[in-house]
Amino acid sequence: MKRESTKHKGIYKVGETYYITYYVGPKKYEKAIGSKLSMALKEKIERENKVKRGNYEVLERQEKTSFKQLVDLYKKEGDGKKYILQFVSAYLAYFGEKKLSQITKRDLFKFRDVLKATPKQRGKNEVTDSNVNRALAGLRRLFNFAVSREYLEENPFPKTSKSGLFYSEQKGLRNFFTEEQMEKIIEASPEWLKPMILTAYYTGLREGELLGLRWDLIDLKSGIISLPSTKTLKDPTGIGQRVVSCRGS
């Protein structure tokens, strides 16, 4: 695209994006800012002030370091989070050789849209909103890693959840087994597992609560199970939550 100059020295426009140029010592650098001239002016002033304060190393690193190099650094020195590594190929396909200083919020929105429109490799179905959100969350953590290692001044992700970058995941109604389905499940289960399945079904206990049960917590005569400590109730008195099941005869 054609580079369009502006009346402000060191600021030009390519397409819908404004760029600034500035110097770190004798070296000239440029950075993509966004679609607003006011943002470019503000960024140029702030960057020049940072240079004056001596923040040379971080500025130089983000100008020289490509996104691919950041990924390589993360693989070598990062915490190896699965939800980051599983999307590395998607990250590289979009950001690849872009310098860290060139990545803007606008790029993040474009990446989201491209990922959403990319069919899954196996089923060729559209990528779900939740999957896109996981990819964005991993990318945000990757940029935080860059900031912590002083390869990036600031994470380009919006600081507010109201930016619209992440999809709103609508939670649907829970599914429940019907009595007929439960009868089939019980019939197909081994004898040792049947009491656990029935207890979970009639009491609503979570898996961890069920597996953590002890006989001293169960009153078969009154049909009450005591849970001194649960995920939703932390009771320092030790009385805890009481779950009423089927009463004994």
C-alpha positions as semicolon CSV with decimal commas, in nm:
position;residue;x (nm);y (nm);z (nm)
1;M;0,000;0,000;0,000
2;K;0,101;0,360;-0,058
3;R;0,254;0,551;0,230
4;E;0,073;0,880;0,295
5;S;0,253;1,157;0,480
6;T;0,079;1,378;0,737
7;K;0,145;1,733;0,852
8;H;0,307;1,590;1,165
9;K;0,675;1,506;1,140
10;G;0,747;1,137;1,195
11;I;0,387;1,024;1,143
12;Y;0,253;0,865;0,825
13;K;-0,040;0,649;0,720
14;V;-0,064;0,320;0,528
15;G;-0,419;0,216;0,447
16;E;-0,619;0,274;0,766
17;T;-0,322;0,248;1,002
18;Y;-0,103;0,531;1,132
19;Y;0,269;0,472;1,189
20;I;0,523;0,672;1,384
21;T;0,898;0,697;1,338
22;Y;1,142;0,777;1,615
23;Y;1,509;0,737;1,704
24;V;1,685;0,532;1,968
25;G;2,031;0,676;1,962
26;P;2,138;0,689;1,596
27;K;1,893;0,417;1,488
28;K;1,559;0,495;1,331
29;Y;1,254;0,282;1,415
30;E;0,889;0,275;1,320
31;K;0,579;0,141;1,492
32;A;0,223;0,075;1,381
33;I;-0,024;0,249;1,614
34;G;-0,384;0,227;1,496
35;S;-0,658;0,401;1,300
36;K;-0,659;0,732;1,491
37;L;-0,416;1,019;1,435
38;S;-0,458;1,133;1,796
39;M;-0,332;0,795;1,916
40;A;-0,028;0,823;1,691
41;L;0,053;1,172;1,823
42;K;0,020;1,057;2,183
43;E;0,233;0,749;2,124
44;K;0,508;0,945;1,948
45;I;0,534;1,190;2,238
46;E;0,535;0,913;2,498
47;R;0,792;0,708;2,308
48;E;1,027;1,002;2,262
49;N;0,999;1,075;2,634
50;K;1,085;0,714;2,715
51;V;1,390;0,734;2,493
52;K;1,499;1,046;2,679
53;R;1,462;0,857;3,010
54;G;1,693;0,585;2,883
55;N;1,459;0,293;2,808
56;Y;1,678;0,189;2,517
57;E;1,701;-0,186;2,565
58;V;1,328;-0,267;2,565
59;L;1,266;-0,034;2,271
60;E;1,541;-0,196;2,068
61;R;1,432;-0,549;2,152
62;Q;1,073;-0,501;2,045
63;E;1,189;-0,340;1,720
64;K;1,426;-0,625;1,641
65;T;1,236;-0,925;1,781
66;S;0,986;-1,102;1,556
67;F;0,682;-1,283;1,687
68;K;0,839;-1,613;1,579
69;Q;1,147;-1,537;1,787
70;L;0,921;-1,467;2,083
71;V;0,756;-1,808;2,040
72;D;1,099;-1,976;2,027
73;L;1,199;-1,794;2,345
74;Y;0,877;-1,901;2,517
75;K;0,930;-2,266;2,420
76;K;1,279;-2,246;2,566
77;E;1,223;-2,040;2,881
78;G;0,844;-2,012;2,932
79;D;0,610;-2,215;3,151
80;G;0,490;-2,436;2,864
81;K;0,117;-2,380;2,908
82;K;-0,079;-2,623;2,691
83;Y;-0,341;-2,366;2,590
84;I;-0,060;-2,156;2,440
85;L;0,136;-2,430;2,267
86;Q;-0,171;-2,587;2,104
87;F;-0,234;-2,265;1,909
88;V;0,128;-2,188;1,812
89;S;0,074;-2,283;1,447
90;A;-0,226;-2,047;1,426
91;Y;-0,029;-1,767;1,591
92;L;0,265;-1,809;1,356
93;A;0,043;-1,830;1,048
94;Y;-0,090;-1,482;1,122
95;F;0,188;-1,296;1,307
96;G;0,496;-1,489;1,189
97;E;0,778;-1,249;1,108
98;K;0,601;-0,936;1,231
99;K;0,809;-0,739;1,476
100;L;0,661;-0,712;1,822
101;S;0,647;-0,333;1,791
102;Q;0,422;-0,365;1,483
103;I;0,144;-0,566;1,650
104;T;-0,158;-0,353;1,741
105;K;-0,505;-0,407;1,888
106;R;-0,635;-0,395;1,532
107;D;-0,421;-0,700;1,449
108;L;-0,572;-0,887;1,743
109;F;-0,925;-0,833;1,613
110;K;-0,820;-0,942;1,263
111;F;-0,649;-1,253;1,402
112;R;-0,967;-1,340;1,591
113;D;-1,180;-1,310;1,277
114;V;-0,936;-1,513;1,066
115;L;-0,920;-1,789;1,327
116;K;-1,299;-1,795;1,357
117;A;-1,336;-1,834;0,980
118;T;-1,074;-2,111;0,958
119;P;-1,232;-2,460;0,948
120;K;-1,105;-2,727;1,183
121;Q;-0,864;-2,972;1,021
122;R;-1,063;-3,287;1,090
123;G;-1,432;-3,214;1,081
124;K;-1,400;-2,901;0,864
125;N;-1,647;-2,730;1,098
126;E;-1,629;-2,365;1,201
127;V;-1,412;-2,298;1,504
128;T;-1,627;-2,238;1,812
129;D;-1,634;-1,910;2,006
130;S;-1,490;-2,081;2,315
131;N;-1,199;-2,218;2,111
132;V;-1,124;-1,871;1,972
133;N;-1,134;-1,729;2,326
134;R;-0,884;-1,990;2,445
135;A;-0,653;-1,897;2,159
136;L;-0,680;-1,529;2,250
137;A;-0,617;-1,604;2,617
138;G;-0,303;-1,795;2,523
139;L;-0,184;-1,511;2,300
140;R;-0,241;-1,257;2,578
141;R;-0,033;-1,465;2,819
142;L;0,239;-1,495;2,555
143;F;0,259;-1,116;2,526
144;N;0,267;-1,090;2,907
145;F;0,568;-1,321;2,895
146;A;0,731;-1,084;2,646
147;V;0,666;-0,788;2,877
148;S;0,807;-0,974;3,178
149;R;1,126;-1,055;2,985
150;E;1,152;-0,694;2,862
151;Y;1,100;-0,777;2,496
152;L;0,785;-0,565;2,483
153;E;0,693;-0,239;2,650
154;E;0,323;-0,307;2,684
155;N;0,081;-0,587;2,608
156;P;-0,126;-0,483;2,302
157;F;-0,439;-0,651;2,441
158;P;-0,718;-0,415;2,555
159;K;-0,715;-0,354;2,929
160;T;-1,093;-0,370;2,955
161;S;-1,320;-0,671;2,913
162;K;-1,569;-0,446;2,733
163;S;-1,347;-0,411;2,425
164;G;-1,543;-0,680;2,239
165;L;-1,230;-0,875;2,147
166;F;-1,337;-1,191;2,327
167;Y;-1,661;-1,361;2,225
168;S;-1,938;-1,375;2,481
169;E;-1,993;-1,741;2,559
170;Q;-2,357;-1,812;2,629
171;K;-2,406;-2,095;2,875
172;G;-2,696;-2,321;2,791
173;L;-2,920;-2,525;3,016
174;R;-2,773;-2,827;3,189
175;N;-2,869;-3,170;3,064
176;F;-3,014;-3,421;3,309
177;F;-3,055;-3,795;3,280
178;T;-3,412;-3,917;3,262
179;E;-3,532;-4,199;3,485
180;E;-3,528;-4,434;3,185
181;Q;-3,167;-4,337;3,102
182;M;-3,060;-4,391;3,463
183;E;-3,215;-4,738;3,465
184;K;-3,009;-4,830;3,158
185;I;-2,690;-4,687;3,312
186;I;-2,741;-4,878;3,637
187;E;-2,822;-5,198;3,451
188;A;-2,500;-5,172;3,248
189;S;-2,277;-5,081;3,546
190;P;-2,074;-5,327;3,759
191;E;-2,205;-5,399;4,108
192;W;-1,932;-5,205;4,290
193;L;-2,009;-4,886;4,092
194;K;-2,389;-4,886;4,126
195;P;-2,403;-4,739;4,482
196;M;-2,174;-4,451;4,377
197;I;-2,384;-4,369;4,069
198;L;-2,711;-4,376;4,266
199;T;-2,565;-4,161;4,546
200;A;-2,441;-3,903;4,298
201;Y;-2,774;-3,901;4,112
202;Y;-2,998;-3,858;4,416
203;T;-2,775;-3,615;4,612
204;G;-2,608;-3,408;4,339
205;L;-2,263;-3,454;4,495
206;R;-1,966;-3,353;4,285
207;E;-1,710;-3,615;4,185
208;G;-1,452;-3,495;4,439
209;E;-1,710;-3,485;4,718
210;L;-1,829;-3,834;4,634
211;L;-1,480;-3,985;4,620
212;G;-1,389;-3,813;4,946
213;L;-1,675;-3,958;5,149
214;R;-1,597;-4,144;5,472
215;W;-1,829;-4,363;5,675
216;D;-1,819;-4,118;5,967
217;L;-1,978;-3,858;5,738
218;I;-2,273;-4,082;5,648
219;D;-2,578;-4,138;5,869
220;L;-2,767;-4,425;5,707
221;K;-3,048;-4,414;5,965
222;S;-3,143;-4,050;5,900
223;G;-3,033;-4,049;5,537
224;I;-2,797;-3,752;5,581
225;I;-2,448;-3,700;5,441
226;S;-2,228;-3,435;5,606
227;L;-1,975;-3,239;5,401
228;P;-1,752;-3,039;5,639
229;S;-1,574;-2,872;5,349
230;T;-1,706;-2,833;4,996
231;K;-1,616;-2,631;4,688
232;T;-1,897;-2,384;4,758
233;L;-1,890;-2,391;5,139
234;K;-1,582;-2,350;5,357
235;D;-1,708;-2,372;5,716
236;P;-1,447;-2,307;5,989
237;T;-1,684;-2,452;6,254
238;G;-1,662;-2,796;6,098
239;I;-2,040;-2,838;6,084
240;G;-2,042;-2,791;5,711
241;Q;-2,314;-2,872;5,464
242;R;-2,574;-3,145;5,518
243;V;-2,709;-3,333;5,218
244;V;-3,035;-3,520;5,264
245;S;-3,058;-3,844;5,066
246;C;-3,309;-4,126;5,085
247;R;-3,408;-4,194;5,446
248;G;-3,357;-4,536;5,587
249;S;-3,653;-4,750;5,680
